[in-house]
Amino acid sequence: MVEKNSKNLPKLLVVEDDAGLQKQLKWAYEDFTVLLAGSREEALTLLRSEEPDVVTLDLGLPPDPDGTTEGFAALEQILQAKPGTKVIIASGHGARESALQAMAQGAYDFYSKPVDIDELGMIVKRAFHVHALERENIALQAKVGEDHRVLGQMVTAAPEMMQVAHTIERVANTNVSVMLLGASGTGKELLARGVHDQSERKAQPFVAINCAAIPENLLESELFGHEKGAFTGAVKTTEGKIEMANGGTLFLDEVGDIPLPLQVKLLRFLQERVVERIGGRKPIPVDTRIVCATHQNLEAMIGEGSFREDLYYRLAEIVIRIPALAQRPGDAPLLAKHFLAKYAAEYQPMVKGFAPDALAAIDSWQWPGNVRELENRVKRAVIMADGKLVTAADLDMAQGEEETSEFLNLKAAREVADRKAIRHALARTEGNISNAAKLLGVSRPTLYDLLKQYDLQN
């Protein structure tokens, strides 16, 4: 039942089976739209139809008014249906233990019976305030995520990656072959997709093949296809990945693992733009854009004779080097928040963000596994987290030690340290100048001066 109907007022659901107390509470909250429910079923009906932000819940509900079974069932179902709801538990007849148990299961706070209206009013107002702050934080995180997206999907605020994105945007609409060089886990396939999505071929297939993941004796068939009967087990004619990418983009991941005999056949395709399936004699013309990637040093492999120099220059018309995550100041916290929002929505809606120790650990970690390691740690932490905030322990990360500068020039060392600290502070505070200044221990005007001095974009 809705007792005070105003679209402009926050909604408070009072779940209480005592008619006298219902009447008392009904007029106590002039600043809210008050919804009244006398049972678990009524409460859930109003929760779904009215979506209140705050609920006061008496654990003693019919048909178990002297126990807590119905109350705990109501608490569980309320938080399942609307995880962000602030539920305030009524603790009556000395049942403080039940109230503490309810808080352990997700309740926001509790109050004692008999009711002190003023005390309960303060708890309710604080609950609405906290709920509003959480909602603003979620909206801000979503906005930050969008503001820092490049190439459609990649999240970054680091100038180093912005330059990579700028290069990709410039070459995307050409047909030159692109070589992406970077350590494992830096997002090479995501960038390859960025090349495709920014090009005129974006409506055509993007076909990816990991050359390191396919046994050498099968890789030729995967790339070039085969005719029926070409070898034992070839029971039908099959297109290769190169044919499948006709009109679109072919992404050759870990191209350094292609064996030398197959490198010759790939080079011939790049020169003539036709393929012949295994067991076939008919040349098949293919129009495809080549993007490839590797973590290996191909120039060293050329010197060793394990990679053809002429093939390298065909594949590497444009070379783009991808910095490791540790070389992209501010990106680790930004990406961590992006992954947390993604996996919390999928696995744990109760998880709302990172505890301060987790953000500090993420910021100082060296990330040898790069973005892939970060994503895996955040995913696991979201699934395993017991509270609303992911901690450093959830991430299985110890606080990283500060790096020691090797600069001998004090002015240069100071500038490097200032730039790094400012970027990290802005990343942790999601670009809020006032909060970043507090974190850095300087005034807002001083921080603005430093941003201008070092030409850092907020």
C-alpha positions as CSV (number, residue, x, y, z in Angstrom):
1,M,0.0,0.0,0.0
2,V,1.3,3.5,-1.0
3,E,0.4,5.9,1.8
4,K,2.1,9.1,0.6
5,N,2.1,9.4,-3.1
6,S,4.6,11.8,-4.7
7,K,6.7,11.1,-7.8
8,N,9.3,13.5,-6.6
9,L,10.0,11.9,-3.2
10,P,12.3,9.0,-2.5
11,K,10.4,5.8,-1.8
12,L,10.6,4.0,1.6
13,L,9.1,0.6,2.1
14,V,8.1,-0.3,5.7
15,V,7.6,-4.0,6.2
16,E,5.8,-4.4,9.5
17,D,2.8,-6.5,10.6
18,D,1.9,-4.4,13.7
19,A,-0.9,-2.1,12.5
20,G,-0.3,0.4,15.3
21,L,3.4,0.7,14.5
22,Q,2.5,1.0,10.8
23,K,0.3,3.9,11.6
24,Q,3.0,5.5,13.8
25,L,5.6,5.2,11.0
26,K,3.2,6.3,8.3
27,W,3.2,9.9,9.4
28,A,6.8,10.0,10.7
29,Y,8.4,10.4,7.2
30,E,7.2,13.5,5.5
31,D,10.2,13.6,3.2
32,F,9.5,10.2,1.6
33,T,6.8,8.3,-0.2
34,V,5.9,5.6,2.3
35,L,5.0,2.1,1.2
36,L,3.5,-0.2,3.8
37,A,3.6,-4.0,3.7
38,G,2.4,-6.5,6.4
39,S,3.9,-9.7,4.9
40,R,6.8,-11.0,2.8
41,E,4.5,-11.4,-0.2
42,E,3.2,-7.8,0.0
43,A,6.7,-6.5,0.4
44,L,8.0,-8.3,-2.7
45,T,5.0,-7.1,-4.7
46,L,5.7,-3.5,-3.8
47,L,9.4,-3.9,-4.3
48,R,8.9,-5.0,-7.9
49,S,6.2,-2.4,-8.7
50,E,7.6,0.7,-6.8
51,E,11.3,-0.1,-6.6
52,P,12.0,1.7,-3.3
53,D,15.6,2.5,-2.5
54,V,15.3,1.9,1.3
55,V,13.4,-0.8,3.3
56,T,12.8,-1.1,7.0
57,L,12.2,-4.8,7.8
58,D,10.8,-6.5,10.9
59,L,12.2,-10.0,11.0
60,G,9.0,-11.3,12.8
61,L,6.5,-11.6,10.0
62,P,3.5,-13.8,9.6
63,P,3.0,-16.7,9.6
64,D,6.1,-16.8,11.9
65,P,5.7,-13.5,13.9
66,D,7.6,-14.9,16.9
67,G,10.5,-16.2,14.9
68,T,12.8,-14.9,12.1
69,T,12.2,-17.4,9.3
70,E,10.0,-15.2,7.2
71,G,12.0,-12.1,7.9
72,F,15.3,-13.7,6.7
73,A,13.5,-15.1,3.6
74,A,12.2,-11.6,2.8
75,L,15.7,-10.1,3.3
76,E,17.2,-12.7,0.9
77,Q,14.6,-12.2,-1.8
78,I,14.7,-8.3,-1.6
79,L,18.5,-8.3,-2.1
80,Q,18.2,-10.8,-4.9
81,A,15.5,-8.8,-6.7
82,K,17.1,-5.4,-6.1
83,P,20.7,-5.8,-4.9
84,G,21.3,-2.1,-4.3
85,T,18.5,-1.7,-1.8
86,K,19.4,-0.5,1.7
87,V,17.5,-2.8,4.1
88,I,17.3,-1.7,7.8
89,I,16.4,-4.5,10.2
90,A,14.2,-4.1,13.3
91,S,15.8,-5.8,16.3
92,G,13.1,-6.5,18.9
93,H,13.0,-8.4,22.2
94,G,16.7,-8.4,22.6
95,A,17.3,-10.2,19.3
96,R,20.5,-8.2,18.5
97,E,22.2,-11.5,17.3
98,S,19.6,-11.8,14.6
99,A,20.1,-8.2,13.5
100,L,23.9,-8.8,13.3
101,Q,23.3,-12.0,11.3
102,A,21.1,-10.1,8.9
103,M,23.8,-7.4,8.4
104,A,26.3,-10.2,7.6
105,Q,23.8,-11.4,4.9
106,G,23.6,-7.9,3.3
107,A,21.4,-5.7,5.5
108,Y,22.5,-2.1,5.7
109,D,21.8,-1.4,9.4
110,F,19.4,-2.2,12.3
111,Y,17.3,-0.4,14.9
112,S,16.0,-1.5,18.2
113,K,12.4,-1.9,19.4
114,P,10.6,-0.1,20.9
115,V,11.1,2.4,18.1
116,D,12.8,5.7,18.7
117,I,11.3,7.7,15.7
118,D,14.1,10.3,15.7
119,E,16.9,7.7,15.8
120,L,15.2,5.6,13.1
121,G,14.7,8.7,11.0
122,M,18.4,9.5,11.1
123,I,19.3,5.9,10.0
124,V,16.8,6.0,7.2
125,K,18.1,9.4,5.9
126,R,21.6,8.1,6.1
127,A,20.6,5.0,4.1
128,F,19.0,7.2,1.3
129,H,22.2,9.3,1.3
130,V,24.5,6.3,0.9
131,H,22.3,4.8,-1.8
132,A,22.4,8.1,-3.7
133,L,26.2,8.3,-3.5
134,E,26.5,4.7,-4.7
135,R,24.2,5.4,-7.6
136,E,26.2,8.5,-8.6
137,N,29.5,6.5,-8.3
138,I,28.1,3.8,-10.6
139,A,27.0,6.4,-13.1
140,L,30.4,8.2,-12.9
141,Q,32.3,4.9,-13.4
142,A,30.1,4.2,-16.5
143,K,30.8,7.7,-17.8
144,V,34.5,7.4,-17.2
145,G,34.5,4.1,-19.0
146,E,32.9,5.6,-22.0
147,D,35.0,8.7,-22.0
148,H,38.2,6.6,-22.1
149,R,37.1,4.3,-24.9
150,V,39.1,4.4,-28.1
151,L,38.6,2.3,-31.3
152,G,35.2,1.4,-30.0
153,Q,36.2,-1.2,-27.4
154,M,39.6,-0.4,-25.9
155,V,39.7,1.4,-22.5
156,T,42.7,3.6,-21.9
157,A,43.7,7.0,-20.7
158,A,47.5,6.6,-21.2
159,P,49.1,8.8,-23.8
160,E,51.1,5.9,-25.0
161,M,48.0,3.9,-26.0
162,M,46.3,7.0,-27.3
163,Q,49.2,7.3,-29.8
164,V,48.7,3.6,-30.8
165,A,45.0,4.2,-31.3
166,H,45.8,7.4,-33.4
167,T,48.1,5.4,-35.6
168,I,45.6,2.7,-36.1
169,E,42.9,5.2,-37.1
170,R,45.3,6.7,-39.6
171,V,46.2,3.5,-41.4
172,A,42.9,1.6,-41.0
173,N,41.4,2.8,-44.4
174,T,44.5,1.8,-46.3
175,N,45.2,-1.7,-47.5
176,V,48.8,-1.9,-46.0
177,S,49.7,-4.8,-43.9
178,V,50.0,-4.0,-40.2
179,M,52.3,-5.7,-37.7
180,L,51.4,-5.5,-34.0
181,L,54.4,-6.1,-31.7
182,G,53.8,-6.5,-28.0
183,A,54.1,-8.9,-25.0
184,S,51.4,-11.5,-24.4
185,G,48.3,-10.1,-22.9
186,T,48.6,-6.5,-24.1
187,G,45.5,-6.7,-26.3
188,K,46.9,-7.4,-29.8
189,E,43.7,-9.1,-31.0
190,L,41.6,-6.2,-29.7
191,L,43.7,-3.7,-31.6
192,A,43.6,-5.9,-34.7
193,R,39.8,-5.8,-34.5
194,G,40.2,-2.0,-34.1
195,V,42.0,-1.9,-37.5
196,H,39.2,-3.9,-39.1
197,D,36.4,-1.9,-37.4
198,Q,37.8,1.4,-38.5
199,S,38.3,0.3,-42.1
200,E,36.0,0.2,-45.1
201,R,36.0,-3.6,-44.7
202,K,34.2,-3.5,-41.4
203,A,31.0,-5.1,-42.8
204,Q,33.0,-8.0,-44.1
205,P,34.5,-11.0,-42.1
206,F,37.2,-10.6,-39.5
207,V,39.0,-13.9,-39.4
208,A,41.6,-14.7,-36.7
209,I,43.9,-17.6,-36.4
210,N,46.5,-18.3,-33.7
211,C,49.4,-19.8,-35.5
212,A,51.0,-21.0,-32.3
213,A,47.9,-22.9,-31.2
214,I,47.6,-25.2,-34.2
215,P,50.0,-28.2,-34.8
216,E,52.4,-27.6,-37.6
217,N,51.0,-30.5,-39.7
218,L,47.5,-28.9,-39.6
219,L,48.4,-25.2,-40.0
220,E,48.6,-25.3,-43.8
221,S,45.2,-26.8,-44.1
222,E,43.8,-24.3,-41.7
223,L,45.2,-21.4,-43.7
224,F,44.8,-22.6,-47.3
225,G,42.0,-25.2,-47.0
226,H,41.9,-28.6,-48.8
227,E,40.1,-30.5,-51.4
228,K,38.1,-33.7,-50.7
229,G,40.5,-36.7,-50.6
230,A,43.6,-34.5,-50.4
231,F,44.8,-36.6,-47.4
232,T,43.5,-39.2,-45.0
233,G,40.5,-37.8,-43.2
234,A,39.8,-35.1,-45.8
235,V,36.2,-36.2,-46.4
236,K,35.0,-32.9,-47.8
237,T,36.3,-29.8,-49.5
238,T,37.1,-27.1,-46.8
239,E,37.8,-23.4,-47.2
240,G,40.9,-22.2,-45.4
241,K,41.0,-19.1,-43.2
242,I,42.5,-17.0,-46.0
243,E,39.5,-17.7,-48.2
244,M,37.1,-17.1,-45.4
245,A,38.5,-13.6,-45.0
246,N,37.8,-12.6,-48.6
247,G,36.7,-9.0,-48.6
248,G,37.6,-8.6,-45.0
249,T,40.6,-8.8,-42.7
250,L,42.8,-11.8,-41.8
251,F,44.5,-11.7,-38.4
252,L,47.5,-13.9,-38.0
253,D,48.3,-14.0,-34.3
254,E,51.8,-15.3,-33.3
255,V,52.9,-15.1,-36.9
256,G,56.5,-15.9,-35.7
257,D,55.4,-19.5,-35.1
258,I,54.7,-20.2,-38.8
259,P,57.2,-22.9,-40.0
260,L,59.6,-22.0,-42.8
261,P,58.1,-24.2,-45.5
262,L,54.7,-22.6,-44.9
263,Q,56.3,-19.1,-44.8
264,V,57.1,-19.6,-48.5
265,K,53.5,-20.4,-49.4
266,L,52.2,-17.4,-47.4
267,L,54.7,-15.1,-49.2
268,R,53.5,-16.4,-52.6
269,F,49.9,-15.6,-51.6
270,L,50.9,-12.0,-50.5
271,Q,52.7,-11.5,-53.9
272,E,50.0,-13.0,-56.1
273,R,46.8,-12.7,-54.0
274,V,45.7,-16.2,-55.0
275,V,45.5,-19.4,-53.0
276,E,45.5,-23.1,-53.9
277,R,43.9,-25.5,-51.5
278,I,45.8,-28.6,-50.6
279,G,45.1,-31.2,-53.3
280,G,43.7,-28.5,-55.6
281,R,45.1,-27.1,-58.8
282,K,42.8,-24.1,-59.3
283,P,44.0,-20.7,-58.2
284,I,41.4,-18.9,-56.1
285,P,41.7,-15.1,-56.0
286,V,41.3,-13.6,-52.5
287,D,41.1,-10.0,-51.5
288,T,41.9,-9.6,-47.8
289,R,43.7,-7.2,-45.6
290,I,46.5,-8.8,-43.5
291,V,47.1,-7.8,-39.8
292,C,49.5,-9.9,-37.8
293,A,50.9,-9.9,-34.3
294,T,53.7,-11.5,-32.3
295,H,55.5,-11.2,-29.0
296,Q,58.7,-12.5,-30.6
297,N,61.7,-10.6,-32.0
298,L,61.3,-11.2,-35.7
299,E,64.4,-9.3,-36.6
300,A,66.5,-11.6,-34.4
301,M,64.7,-14.6,-35.9
302,I,65.6,-13.3,-39.4
303,G,69.3,-13.2,-38.3
304,E,69.0,-16.8,-37.0
305,G,67.4,-17.9,-40.3
306,S,64.0,-19.0,-38.7
307,F,62.0,-16.2,-40.3
308,R,62.1,-15.0,-43.9
309,E,63.2,-11.5,-44.3
310,D,61.1,-11.0,-47.5
311,L,58.0,-12.2,-45.7
312,Y,58.7,-9.9,-42.8
313,Y,58.8,-6.8,-45.1
314,R,55.5,-7.9,-46.7
315,L,53.8,-8.3,-43.4
316,A,55.4,-5.3,-41.6
317,E,54.5,-2.4,-44.0
318,I,53.3,-0.6,-40.8
319,V,54.7,-1.7,-37.5
320,I,52.9,-0.7,-34.3
321,R,54.5,-1.4,-30.9
322,I,52.2,-1.9,-28.0
323,P,53.5,-0.9,-24.6
324,A,53.1,-3.2,-21.6
325,L,50.5,-2.4,-19.0
326,A,53.2,-1.3,-16.5
327,Q,54.3,1.3,-19.1
328,R,50.8,2.9,-19.3
329,P,50.4,5.0,-16.2
330,G,46.8,5.1,-14.9
331,D,45.5,2.4,-17.1
332,A,45.5,-0.4,-14.6
333,P,43.0,1.2,-12.2
334,L,40.8,2.3,-15.1
335,L,40.8,-1.1,-16.7
336,A,40.2,-2.8,-13.3
337,K,37.1,-0.7,-12.8
338,H,35.9,-1.6,-16.3
339,F,36.4,-5.3,-15.7
340,L,34.8,-5.1,-12.2
341,A,31.6,-3.5,-13.6
342,K,31.5,-6.2,-16.4
343,Y,32.0,-9.2,-14.1
344,A,29.9,-7.9,-11.2
345,A,26.9,-7.6,-13.5
346,E,27.5,-11.2,-14.6
347,Y,28.4,-12.9,-11.3
348,Q,28.0,-10.7,-8.2
349,P,25.7,-7.7,-8.4
350,M,26.4,-7.0,-4.7
351,V,30.1,-6.1,-5.5
352,K,30.2,-2.3,-6.1
353,G,33.8,-1.4,-6.3
354,F,37.4,-1.6,-4.9
355,A,38.6,-1.0,-1.4
356,P,41.4,1.5,-1.1
357,D,44.0,-1.2,-0.5
358,A,43.0,-3.0,-3.7
359,L,43.3,0.2,-5.8
360,A,46.7,0.9,-4.3
361,A,47.9,-2.7,-5.1
362,I,46.5,-2.5,-8.6
363,D,48.3,0.8,-9.2
364,S,51.7,-0.4,-8.0
365,W,51.7,-3.9,-9.4
366,Q,54.0,-4.6,-12.3
367,W,51.5,-6.8,-14.2
368,P,53.9,-9.3,-15.9
369,G,50.8,-10.8,-17.6
370,N,49.6,-7.4,-18.7
371,V,45.9,-6.8,-19.3
372,R,45.0,-10.5,-19.5
373,E,46.4,-11.0,-16.0
374,L,44.5,-8.0,-14.7
375,E,41.2,-9.2,-16.2
376,N,41.7,-12.7,-14.8
377,R,42.5,-11.4,-11.3
378,V,39.5,-9.0,-11.2
379,K,37.2,-11.7,-12.5
380,R,38.3,-14.2,-9.8
381,A,38.1,-11.5,-7.1
382,V,34.6,-10.5,-8.0
383,I,33.5,-14.2,-7.9
384,M,35.3,-14.8,-4.5
385,A,34.6,-11.5,-2.8
386,D,32.6,-11.7,0.5
387,G,31.7,-8.0,0.7
388,K,30.6,-5.1,-1.4
389,L,34.2,-4.0,-2.0
390,V,37.0,-6.1,-3.6
391,T,40.0,-6.0,-1.4
392,A,43.7,-6.6,-2.1
393,A,43.3,-10.0,-0.4
394,D,40.5,-10.9,-2.9
395,L,42.9,-10.1,-5.7
396,D,45.6,-12.1,-4.0
397,M,48.0,-9.2,-4.3
398,A,50.4,-7.8,-1.7
399,Q,51.0,-4.1,-1.6
400,G,53.7,-3.3,-4.2
401,E,56.8,-1.4,-3.2
402,E,57.6,1.9,-4.7
403,E,59.9,1.8,-7.6
404,T,63.4,3.3,-7.2
405,S,64.3,5.9,-9.7
406,E,67.6,5.4,-11.5
407,F,67.8,8.9,-12.8
408,L,70.9,10.8,-11.6
409,N,69.5,14.2,-12.8
410,L,67.4,15.4,-9.9
411,K,65.2,17.7,-12.1
412,A,64.5,14.9,-14.6
413,A,63.7,12.4,-11.8
414,R,61.4,14.9,-10.1
415,E,59.5,15.5,-13.4
416,V,59.1,11.7,-14.0
417,A,57.9,11.2,-10.5
418,D,55.5,14.1,-10.6
419,R,54.0,13.0,-13.9
420,K,53.5,9.4,-12.7
421,A,52.0,10.5,-9.4
422,I,49.6,12.9,-11.1
423,R,48.4,10.3,-13.6
424,H,47.9,7.7,-10.9
425,A,46.0,10.2,-8.7
426,L,43.7,11.2,-11.5
427,A,43.1,7.5,-12.4
428,R,42.3,6.6,-8.8
429,T,39.9,9.6,-8.4
430,E,38.4,9.1,-11.9
431,G,39.5,12.6,-13.0
432,N,38.2,14.5,-10.0
433,I,40.7,17.4,-9.6
434,S,39.7,18.2,-6.0
435,N,40.0,14.6,-4.8
436,A,43.3,14.1,-6.8
437,A,44.7,17.2,-5.1
438,K,43.8,15.8,-1.7
439,L,45.4,12.5,-2.6
440,L,48.6,14.2,-3.7
441,G,48.6,16.6,-0.7
442,V,48.6,19.8,-2.8
443,S,46.0,22.5,-3.4
444,R,43.8,22.6,-6.4
445,P,45.5,25.6,-8.0
446,T,48.9,23.8,-7.5
447,L,47.6,20.7,-9.3
448,Y,46.2,22.8,-12.1
449,D,49.6,24.5,-12.5
450,L,51.3,21.1,-12.6
451,L,48.9,19.8,-15.2
452,K,49.7,22.9,-17.4
453,Q,53.4,22.6,-16.7
454,Y,53.7,19.0,-17.7
455,D,51.0,19.3,-20.5
456,L,48.9,16.5,-18.9
457,Q,45.3,16.2,-20.0
458,N,42.8,15.7,-17.2
